[in-house]
């Protein structure tokens, strides 16, 4: 687990560091459980929890192995999906989970399948971004933060006291005093079979509802892109840093010539510890130079005339300049 900044516009004021690791294990096996072990270690040491991003391997994990434990530790997940996971992902009390976010059941199919259609090449990027933005008017919003057990009260966008859309199923959003411009299209099915979210001002969302795919930011929105890219770049940058062949080279088994998972895990932990020390040392050196306003100048290049590299003349071709001895034969 690598540290990173929660705010893409405000880079971290401290170096990116490895915060925890699980004991070495078979790659791609029990990804969620091993991540949870590392995250639990961070929580036990008293570090704060914020956004948590991972690649699609973590989206694939079982909710009880990764997503639910991570949320219980206070993390807000920022996830990406395979094309087969896009679109409608679940429902609860009439709310529909689309690309990780809860929306009104009246949201049009063109918006439900916005990212799916884009990845299939059915719409262009501009249309995709416009539809992602249009989704916001249909988004179900939390009424308050989740309680200690992870239950959250959610409200329809047309619910009182401040409806942000108009909907005939919520009379309080209609009338001359209403200021919202977006109208929810209500189908005959919704009129006849009104789900709980359409008949109550708010509903309770349990932690297990949509647990596998739900995330903190609307997928493919500008804020999602900025946050996800920022955190993923942090971990990929650290991967390159610790794999440096002239330094820790943790991807090189020749650097750990010892048998057994436990000894190997201990050695990798020390290598990551050394990488953190190197990161901190470089950071402090840079800060000290900035404080002294020391600016490292690029090295000056000395130009050389092409005559410097000209072949030897016929008079000197067979003898060494200093000794006069003939040169050894050259094989091509």
CORUR-V533173 format. One record per residue. N is the residue number from 1. RES is the residue in three letters. D_CENTER is the distance of its C-alpha to the mean C-alpha in Angstrom with 1 decimal. Layout:
# CORUR-V533173
n->[N N]
res->[RES RES]
d_center->[D_CENTER D_CENTER]
This chain:
# CORUR-V533173
n->[1 2 3 4 5 6 7 8 9 10 11 12 13 14 15 16 17 18 19 20 21 22 23 24 25 26 27 28 29 30 31 32 33 34 35 36 37 38 39 40 41 42 43 44 45 46 47 48 49 50 51 52 53 54 55 56 57 58 59 60 61 62 63 64 65 66 67 68 69 70 71 72 73 74 75 76 77 78 79 80 81 82 83 84 85 86 87 88 89 90 91 92 93 94 95 96 97 98 99 100 101 102 103 104 105 106 107 108 109 110 111 112 113 114 115 116 117 118 119 120 121 122 123 124 125 126 127 128 129 130 131 132 133 134 135 136 137 138 139 140 141 142 143 144 145 146 147 148 149 150 151 152 153 154 155 156 157 158 159 160 161 162 163 164 165 166 167 168 169 170 171 172 173 174 175 176 177 178 179 180 181 182 183 184 185 186 187 188 189 190 191 192 193 194 195 196 197 198 199 200 201 202 203 204 205 206 207 208 209 210 211 212 213 214 215 216 217 218 219 220 221 222 223 224 225 226 227 228 229 230 231 232 233 234 235 236 237 238 239 240 241 242 243 244 245 246 247 248 249 250 251 252 253 254 255 256 257 258 259 260 261 262 263 264 265 266 267 268 269 270 271 272 273 274 275 276 277 278 279 280 281 282 283 284 285 286 287 288 289 290 291 292 293 294 295 296 297 298 299 300 301 302 303 304 305 306 307 308 309 310 311 312 313 314 315 316 317 318 319 320 321 322 323 324 325 326 327 328 329 330 331 332]
res->[UNK UNK UNK UNK UNK UNK UNK UNK UNK UNK UNK UNK UNK UNK UNK UNK UNK UNK UNK UNK UNK UNK UNK UNK UNK UNK UNK UNK UNK UNK UNK UNK UNK UNK UNK UNK UNK UNK UNK UNK UNK UNK UNK UNK UNK UNK UNK UNK UNK UNK UNK UNK UNK UNK UNK UNK UNK UNK UNK UNK UNK UNK UNK UNK UNK UNK UNK UNK UNK UNK UNK UNK UNK UNK UNK UNK UNK UNK UNK UNK UNK UNK UNK UNK UNK UNK UNK UNK UNK UNK UNK UNK UNK UNK UNK UNK UNK UNK UNK UNK UNK UNK UNK UNK UNK UNK UNK UNK UNK UNK UNK UNK UNK UNK UNK UNK UNK UNK UNK UNK UNK UNK UNK UNK UNK UNK UNK UNK UNK UNK UNK UNK UNK UNK UNK UNK UNK UNK UNK UNK UNK UNK UNK UNK UNK UNK UNK UNK UNK UNK UNK UNK UNK UNK UNK UNK UNK UNK UNK UNK UNK UNK UNK UNK UNK UNK UNK UNK UNK UNK UNK UNK UNK UNK UNK UNK UNK UNK UNK UNK UNK UNK UNK UNK UNK UNK UNK UNK UNK UNK UNK UNK UNK UNK UNK UNK UNK UNK UNK UNK UNK UNK UNK UNK UNK UNK UNK UNK UNK UNK UNK UNK UNK UNK UNK UNK UNK UNK UNK UNK UNK UNK UNK UNK UNK UNK UNK UNK UNK UNK UNK UNK UNK UNK UNK UNK UNK UNK UNK UNK UNK UNK UNK UNK UNK UNK UNK UNK UNK UNK UNK UNK UNK UNK UNK UNK UNK UNK UNK UNK UNK UNK UNK UNK UNK UNK UNK UNK UNK UNK UNK UNK UNK UNK UNK UNK UNK UNK UNK UNK UNK UNK UNK UNK UNK UNK UNK UNK UNK UNK UNK UNK UNK UNK UNK UNK UNK UNK UNK UNK UNK UNK UNK UNK UNK UNK UNK UNK UNK UNK UNK UNK UNK UNK UNK UNK UNK UNK UNK UNK UNK UNK UNK UNK UNK UNK UNK UNK UNK UNK UNK UNK]
d_center->[12.0 11.3 11.7 10.0 11.1 10.4 12.2 11.3 15.1 16.1 15.0 15.5 19.2 19.0 17.9 14.7 16.0 15.8 16.2 17.2 17.8 19.4 22.7 22.7 22.8 23.0 19.9 18.1 20.5 19.6 15.9 15.4 18.5 17.8 14.4 16.3 19.0 17.0 15.4 19.0 20.3 18.2 19.5 23.0 23.0 22.4 19.1 17.4 14.5 12.0 8.4 6.8 3.5 5.1 6.8 9.6 11.9 10.6 11.1 14.5 15.5 18.3 17.6 20.2 18.6 15.0 14.0 17.3 17.7 14.3 15.3 18.7 17.5 16.3 12.5 10.9 8.4 5.6 6.3 7.7 11.4 14.3 17.2 19.3 17.0 17.0 19.6 21.5 19.8 22.3 24.7 26.2 29.4 29.1 25.6 23.5 19.8 18.4 14.9 13.8 16.1 19.8 22.4 26.1 28.1 29.8 26.8 28.1 27.0 26.2 23.3 22.3 22.0 20.7 17.6 19.6 22.4 20.4 19.1 22.7 24.0 26.1 25.0 24.0 21.0 23.0 24.0 20.5 19.3 22.5 22.1 18.6 20.3 23.3 21.4 21.1 24.9 24.6 21.8 22.9 22.4 22.5 25.9 25.1 22.6 22.5 25.5 25.6 25.5 22.5 24.6 23.8 26.4 25.2 27.3 28.0 27.6 31.4 32.2 34.2 34.5 32.5 31.8 29.5 30.9 34.3 35.1 38.5 37.5 36.8 40.1 38.8 36.5 39.6 42.7 43.8 41.8 38.4 36.4 33.4 33.6 31.4 33.3 31.9 33.7 35.5 36.6 39.8 37.9 36.1 39.5 41.2 38.5 36.7 33.8 33.5 30.8 33.5 36.3 34.9 33.4 30.5 29.5 27.8 24.5 24.5 21.4 22.0 22.1 19.2 17.4 15.8 14.0 14.0 11.1 11.4 10.9 12.8 11.1 11.7 13.1 13.1 11.4 8.4 8.4 8.9 6.4 3.3 5.7 6.9 4.9 4.6 8.1 9.1 9.1 10.6 13.0 14.1 14.6 16.9 18.5 19.6 20.7 23.1 26.4 28.4 26.6 25.0 24.3 22.8 22.5 26.3 28.3 31.4 30.2 30.4 33.8 34.2 34.3 32.5 29.0 29.8 31.1 28.3 25.7 27.7 27.9 24.2 23.7 26.3 24.7 21.3 23.6 25.3 22.1 21.2 24.8 24.7 21.6 23.4 26.7 25.3 23.8 27.1 29.1 27.3 27.8 31.4 32.0 30.5 32.8 35.8 34.8 35.0 33.8 33.6 35.5 34.8 37.5 40.5 41.3 45.0 46.2 48.6 51.4 51.4 54.8 53.2 51.8 55.0 56.7 59.8 63.1 65.7 67.6 64.8 63.0 64.5 64.6 62.2 62.4 63.2 65.4 66.8 66.0 64.9 61.3 60.3 59.9 56.5 55.2 52.8]
